Amino acid sequence: MANPWEFLDGWARENVHATVFDDKGTADQLAFQCREAAKAAGIHEASVVKAAGGNLESFMLDRLNEAVNAEVERLVAKDKS
């Protein structure tokens, strides 16, 4: 069985993209998709949730917000150059 944290981190890097800040609907969708992908990879849902700190939806929301912040910083830096 794959390491749940490595799976979660890799899945998030590939699938979480900037939308809008605090996009809870997308976070819920991503959490659902991640659970399904974990099952397909033979990883127990509870292991992925534990790797996410106990709440997969909150983990995805945090990652979405990080992606939005990174995109804003990228755009601001681009405007300054």
C-alpha positions in Angstrom: 0.0 0.0 0.0 1.2 3.5 -0.8 2.0 6.0 1.8 -1.2 8.0 2.4 0.7 11.3 3.0 2.7 10.9 -0.2 -0.5 10.0 -2.1 -2.4 13.0 -0.7 0.4 15.5 -1.3 1.0 14.3 -4.9 -2.7 14.2 -5.6 -3.2 17.8 -4.3 -0.2 19.1 -6.3 -1.7 17.6 -9.5 -5.3 18.5 -8.9 -5.6 21.6 -6.8 -5.5 24.8 -8.9 -6.4 28.4 -8.1 -10.0 29.3 -8.2 -11.3 31.9 -5.8 -10.4 32.4 -2.1 -12.4 30.3 0.3 -14.0 28.2 -2.5 -15.6 25.7 -0.2 -17.7 24.0 -2.9 -14.5 23.2 -4.9 -12.8 22.1 -1.8 -15.6 19.6 -1.1 -15.5 18.4 -4.7 -11.7 17.9 -4.5 -12.0 16.0 -1.2 -14.6 13.7 -2.8 -12.4 13.1 -5.9 -9.3 12.5 -3.7 -11.2 9.9 -1.7 -12.2 8.1 -4.9 -8.7 8.2 -6.2 -7.3 6.9 -2.9 -9.8 4.0 -3.0 -8.7 3.2 -6.6 -5.1 3.3 -5.5 -5.9 0.9 -2.6 -5.5 3.4 0.2 -8.0 3.5 3.0 -10.1 6.6 3.2 -9.3 6.9 7.0 -5.6 6.9 6.2 -6.0 9.8 3.7 -8.2 11.8 6.1 -5.6 11.2 8.9 -2.8 12.4 6.6 -4.9 15.5 5.9 -5.0 16.3 9.6 -8.4 14.8 10.3 -10.5 16.9 7.8 -9.9 16.4 4.1 -12.2 19.2 3.1 -10.3 21.7 5.3 -7.0 20.4 3.9 -8.3 21.0 0.3 -9.6 24.4 1.2 -6.2 25.3 2.7 -4.4 24.1 -0.5 -6.9 26.0 -2.7 -6.2 29.2 -0.7 -2.5 28.6 -1.0 -2.9 28.3 -4.8 -4.9 31.5 -5.0 -2.4 33.4 -2.9 0.5 32.1 -5.1 -1.4 33.1 -8.2 -2.0 36.6 -6.9 1.7 36.9 -6.0 2.6 35.8 -9.4 0.3 38.3 -11.1 1.5 41.2 -8.9 5.2 40.3 -9.6 4.4 40.2 -13.3 2.7 43.6 -13.2 5.8 45.1 -11.4 8.2 43.9 -14.1 
